[in-house]
């Protein structure tokens, strides 16, 4: 995915109200689930994902296949 496209999609999903968790699917099959609007941020050309246990994963926009919003079942909030 182009950097601009990824940044636009990331911004849109991270700023949705109410926030819905979303998944970033990488071209190698790895899935990164963002459960917080600030869990993924861009630094230069790299995306930085910080997990709840403070583990950090780095990836670039070109490695992103797609972003998918996760549906929240009624009453699960």
C-alpha positions, 0 to 999 in steps of 0.5 A: 500500500502506498504510504499516503493511502496507509496514512489516510486509512490509519488516520480515518480508523484511529479517529473514528467516533466511537473508536472501533478496533481494526486489523492491519493485515500485512502482505506476509500474512501477519495481522496486527490488531489495534485495540486503541486509537493511539496503538499505531503511529507513523514515524518517518516511513515506519509504522510503530505498533505498541502492544499492551505489554509495551512490545513494539512492532515496526512495519512499513506501509508497503508491507500492508495489504489492507486495513479491516475494521472489526465489527463489535457484536451488540452488547459486547461493549 
